[in-house]
Amino acid sequence: MIAVSTDDLKGAEYAVQEFGAQFPVAYSSRDPAVPSEYGVFNLHGDGLASASTFIIGKDGQLKWKDVGTRYSEHVPASTIIARLKELEG
């Protein structure tokens, strides 16, 4: 699991500490290349990446995604876990 944040380093670092993330967080502050590549940057004309979750298989193929309707909309962890279990077969 990896998170990509378009926040500045301070904002993203706060989120890591606040939520106790146990996975890497990549920072792309002021460079929308990663969220743009995934098609989730500036969807609403706000200059922000929409909160999104992507499950990529070991084969490198996209298996599932959820794109929030705004930057603050997050998919529940229970949904992600359910999708992972479905994919695991």
C-alpha positions in Angstrom: 0.0 0.0 0.0 1.2 3.5 -0.8 -0.5 6.9 -0.5 0.2 9.8 -2.8 -0.5 13.2 -1.4 -0.6 16.5 -3.2 -0.5 18.4 0.1 2.7 20.2 1.0 5.1 18.1 3.1 3.8 19.6 6.4 0.1 18.8 5.6 0.8 15.3 4.5 3.2 14.7 7.4 0.5 15.8 9.8 -1.9 13.3 8.3 0.6 10.4 8.7 1.1 11.3 12.3 -2.6 11.9 13.0 -3.8 8.7 11.5 -0.7 6.5 12.2 -0.2 5.4 8.6 1.9 2.3 8.5 2.7 2.6 4.8 4.7 4.9 2.6 3.3 8.3 1.7 4.7 9.9 -1.5 4.5 13.7 -1.8 3.8 15.4 -5.1 3.2 18.9 -3.8 2.8 21.4 -6.7 3.3 18.7 -9.2 0.1 17.1 -10.3 1.7 14.5 -12.5 0.7 11.5 -10.5 -2.9 12.4 -9.9 -3.2 13.6 -13.5 -1.8 10.3 -14.8 -4.5 8.5 -12.8 -7.2 10.9 -14.1 -8.1 12.3 -10.7 -6.6 15.8 -10.7 -8.8 18.9 -11.0 -12.0 17.0 -11.8 -14.1 19.7 -10.3 -12.0 22.7 -11.3 -10.6 23.1 -7.8 -7.0 22.4 -8.6 -7.0 19.4 -6.2 -6.8 15.7 -6.6 -10.0 13.9 -5.8 -9.6 11.4 -3.0 -9.2 8.1 -4.8 -8.3 4.5 -4.1 -6.8 2.1 -6.7 -6.1 -1.6 -6.3 -3.4 -2.7 -8.6 -2.8 -6.5 -9.0 0.5 -8.2 -8.8 0.4 -8.3 -12.6 0.4 -4.5 -12.6 -3.2 -4.2 -13.9 -5.9 -2.1 -12.4 -8.3 -4.4 -10.5 -10.6 -1.8 -8.8 -10.9 1.9 -8.2 -13.0 4.4 -6.3 -12.8 8.1 -7.2 -14.4 10.5 -4.8 -16.6 13.3 -5.9 -14.4 15.8 -4.1 -11.0 15.9 -2.4 -12.4 15.1 1.0 -14.5 12.1 0.1 -12.8 8.9 1.1 -13.8 5.3 0.5 -14.4 3.4 3.8 -11.6 1.0 4.8 -14.3 -1.8 5.1 -15.1 -1.3 1.4 -11.4 -1.6 0.5 -11.0 -4.8 2.6 -14.1 -6.3 1.0 -12.8 -5.6 -2.5 -9.4 -7.1 -1.6 -11.1 -10.3 -0.3 -13.2 -10.5 -3.5 -10.1 -10.2 -5.7 -8.2 -12.8 -3.6 -10.9 -15.2 -4.7 
